[in-house]
Amino acid sequence: MDPIFQSLQTVVDRYDELNEQLADPDVAGDGQKYMALLKEAGEMRETVTVYTHYQRVMQGIADAEGMLDDAEMAPLAKEDLNALKPEKAELEDQLKILMLPKDPNDDKNIIMEIRGAAGGDESSLFAADLLDMYRRYAEKQRWAVSIIDETATEVGGYKEVAIMITGDNVYSKLKFESGAHRVQRVPSTETQGRVHTSTATVGVMPEFEEIDFELAESDLEEEFFRSGGAGGQNVNKVSTAVRLVHKPTGIMVKMQEERTQIKNRDKARKLLASRVYDFYAQQNEAEYAQKRKSAVGTGDRSERIRTYNYPQNRVTDHRIGLTLNKLDRIMNGELGDIVAALVIADQTAKLAELNQA
């Protein structure tokens, strides 16, 4: 029997155990424990439902095969088998996907960093367009978006901007957006109508709580200074801005969005923690990628993942060979088709690797 199916009964047993615990008044009185168990049961529910259906189909096949020797019942048994066997195959494929190892970060919020890269002012404008695209997609998903840090350009774009997106399963849907995004279009400053090519990079990092990843205070170097820019009298008289440096990696974060030193430090620390974690995760991913090339790429910042061609109203994701001629709708936040295709490609690659093991 396939190892995946051998472990399914363990999932069912654990699901039953969780439901028994959830019915216990003592557990119901412990809000934190109750919510943790409820979440675990919720993650298993679809798998248990599909497996229960699969067991019924298997029993149906066994019953039908047992009637094949009965001349009177054989025609009806063959009819049942013709319907049940394809359903069995579909359910097996579905169960294999459901039993693939889960990314522990899939249900986390994210910090996304968008930077203008090659192309000067046009790349900064494209970075702003990408920000608008992700904001609109987040709105459709009923997620919340807030700007953590930004460096705007004089032409209305961004040299870099960092945002936090919070909601249900944000990382699972946006984790494949990391990489270089290329745009081909006629810039607003182009007087001869020539198409230019520019790039912006996107980095997606899961938001980490202290229990997931902790920065050692001894590894931090901090400096407080006066904020610059708009902000009233407080700006230039009080040292509210914060600069944090993670000494082992040299990663630096500067924060001056808030009016108090404490709030700026909290924001800076959260952003720094995600950047440092992402730095180490990128190193681990690079080593792992030598052994396994995922269908959606390594997620490396330098890897060109997608092209946005405005003259042809076309978007192409180079990792999976997907081309859609609806760039206008995609830039309006309709990313669902791309996200779904990337998830399926990742699942297919993992299944293929599992079958080869």
N, C-alpha and C positions, 0 to 999 in steps of 0.2 A: 504494500500500500504506500502511496505517496506520503512522505513525511509530513507534508502540510495537513493532510487529512487525518493523520494519526494524532495531531495536536488539537484538532477541532473539538474533540470531546472534552479536553482539558479546559478549553474556553467556555464550553457549555456548563461544565461543573462550577467554574469560577463565577459565571454569571448567576447561576442558581444560588450560590453561596452569598453573593453580594445582595441579591434580593431578600434573602433571609435576614441579613444584617440590617438592611434598610427598614425592615418591618419591626426591628427591635426598638422598643420605646427608649431604651438607654442611648442607642445610637442616634435616634431622632432628636434627642435632647442635646446632642453635641453637634452644633451647627457646622463647625469646620470639618469634622470627620464625616458627617452625613453628606455634605456637598462633595467631598473627595470621593466617597463611595458611589454617589449618584453619577458623578462624571465618569468614573471607571466603568460603571454599568452601561452608561449611555454610549461609550466608545465600543462596547461589545455587542450592543443590541442588534445592529444590522447583520453582523456575522452570525449570531445565534439564530436570527430569523431565517436567513438564507440557508443555513445548515439544516434547520428543522424541516424546511421545504425540501431540501435535497434528500433527506432521509425518507420523506414521504414518497418522493419520486422513485428512489431506489426500491422501496417496498412495493410500489406499484409495478415496477419492472419485474421483480421477483414473482409477484402474483401472476402477472400476465404470462411469463415464461412457463409457469407451472400449469397453465391451461392450454399450452400449445398441443399437447397430446390428446386433448379432448376435441373430437371432430366437430362437435356442436359449438364449442366455445372458441376454437382456434381462430376463426375470422375476426372476432371481437378482440381477442388477445393480440393479434398482429396489428390491428388498428391502434390499440393502446400503446404497443411498443413503438410504432412509427411516430407517435406523438411524444412519448416519454423519453426516448433515447436522445433526441436532439436537445430536449430540455435539460437532461442530465449533463450533457456536455457544456451547455451554457452556464449552468449552475457551478460546475467544477471550475470553469474559467473565472467566474465571479468570486468564488471562494478563495482561489489562489491569490487574486488581487487583494481581497480583504485580509488575507493572512500574511501579506508581505510585511516585513519589519517596518514599523512606523517611525517616521522622523520625529524625535522627541520635541523638536521645536515647532512642529506644524501648527499647534494651537496658540502660539505666542504672537504678541504684537511685534511690530518691527520698527527699526530706525532705518530710514532710506536716505542715502546721500546721492545727490545728483550734481555733477560737475561739468561745466563746459570744458571741452578738450581741444581737439584740432579744429581750427576755423575761425579763431578770433571772436569778434562780436557775434557772428552768426551762430557759433557754437553755444554762446551764453544765451542767446534767444531760443535756441532749440532746447537747452536745459530748462528754460521757463515753460516751453511747450510741453515737455515731458512731465514737469510738475503738474501742470493743468490736467494732463491726461490721467495721471494717477489719482489726482484729487477727484476727478469726475467718476473714475472707476470706483473709488472708495465710497463716494456718495451713493452709487448704485448698490453697493454691498452693505450700505448702512454702517460704514465704519466712520471713525472720527479721525481727522487729520489736524495736526498742529505743527507749526514751524518751530524747530529747536534753535537753529542757527542759520544765518544767511549772509552771503556777500554778494550784493547786487552790482550790476554794471550800469554805466551811464546810459546805455541804449535800452534799458528796461529788461535785461536778462539776468542771469545769475552766473557768477564765476563758480559759486558752489552754494548749495542749500541743503540743509538736513531737516528732515521731517519725521515725526512719529505718527504711525498709523495704528490705531487701536480698534479691536473688534473681534469677531469670531473667525478663527483659522486664517488670520491675515498672512502669516509666513507661508502656510501651505500653498497659497495662491500666488504669492509674489516672489517666492524665493528664486525662481528662474529668471528674474529680471536683471540680475547682476551681470554686468558686462558692458561692452561698448555698443552704443546705439548710433547708427549712421543715418544722416539725413541728406537727401539730394533734392535741392529746390533752388529757385531764384531768390536770393536775399533781397530784402526791401531796399538795401543800399546799392544794388546792382543796376546800373543805368543801361546796359546793353542786353539785358534779358538772358544772360548766361546762367546755366545751372551750376551751382557750387556744391561741393561735398564737405560736410562738417560732421563732427562727432561730439557726443556727450557720453559720459560714463555714469552708470548707475550701480550703487552698492546697496545690497539689502542685508541687514543684520537683525537677528532676533533680539528682542529686548530681554535682558537678563536681570533677574532678581538676585539678591545677595546669596540665596541658597543655591543658585545655579553657577554663579561665577563671582568671586570676590576679589577686589583689588586690595592688595596689602598696602597699608598706609606707608610702610617703609619704602615701597617702590614708587611713591608719589612725590613729586616736587611741585609746590604750588606758589603762585605769586598773585597778589591782588593789586589792581591798578585802576585808574579812573576811566570810566566809560567814555566813548567818543560818540558823536552823532547826536540825533534828536533825543530829548528826554527831560528837558526842563532844568531847573537849578541843580538838581541832584547829580546831574551827569558829570560835571567837571570838578565838583568839590569833594566828593566822597569816593573812596576806592572800593567800588562795588563790583567791578569786573574781575573775573577770575581766569587765570591761566593754569591748567594742570598738565603735567608731563609725567608719562609713565616711563621711568628711567630704564627699565630693561629693554624696552622696544623703541624708545624715543618718540612715541606717539604723543602728540600735543593737542589739547582742546582749549579753546578760548571761548568764554561765555560772558555776554554783557546784555542779554535780552531783558533780564529782570532788574528791578530797582534795589534789590537787597543782595548783600554779599552771600548770605546763606542760600537763597533761592538759586543764585547763579552757580554756586558751588555744587548744589544738588543736581542741577541740570548738567553741569560739566562732568560730574562724576558718572552719571548715568550714560552719557554719550561716550565718555572715555572707556567705560567698562565694556560697552558693546563693540567699540573699535578694537580694543585689545583682544577680546574674545574672538572677534572676527579674524584678526591677524593670525592667531594661533590656529583657528579653524581652517584658514586658507592654507597654512603650511601643511596641516594634516591632510587636507583635501588634495593638495598637490602630490603628496606621497601616495595617497590612495589611487589617484587618477592614473598613475603609472601602471597599476594593475587592472584598473577597470575604467573604460571610457564611457561615461554615461551618454545617453542619446541627447541630452540637453546640455552637454558640455561640462566643463569644470567649474563654470561660474567665475572664472578669473576676470579681473577688471579689464585686462587688456584684450580679452577675446571679443571679437566683433560678433555680436549675436543677432542683430536685426538691422534691416535697412528700411527707411521710410522715404519712398519716392513720391514726391508731390506731383510732378507733371503727369505721372501715370496713375495717381491715386492708389498706389500699391504699397503694401507692407510685406516684407519677406523675412521670415525667421530662418536663418541659415543653419541652425543646429538640426532642425527636423525637416527642412525643405518645404516649409509651409508658406504659400503665397496667397494673400487675400487682396482683392481689388476693392477695398473700402477703407482707405486710409482716413478719409474724413470722419467716418463713424468711429474708427479706432481712436483717433485723437480726441473724440468726444467722450471717451471713457468706455467704449464698447469692446473691452478686452477679453470677454468671455470665451470666444472661439480660440484665441491664442492660448489662454491659460489652460483650457480643457485639453487642447492638443499637446501641450507640453507635459501635462500631468500623465496623459495616456502614454506618451513616448517614454517617459521615465518608468512607468509601470511595466511597459513592454520590455524595456531593457533589463529591468530587474528580474522579470519572469524568465527571460532568455538565459540570464546568468544562473538563475536557480535551477533551470532544467539541465544546464551543462555541468552543474556541480556533482 
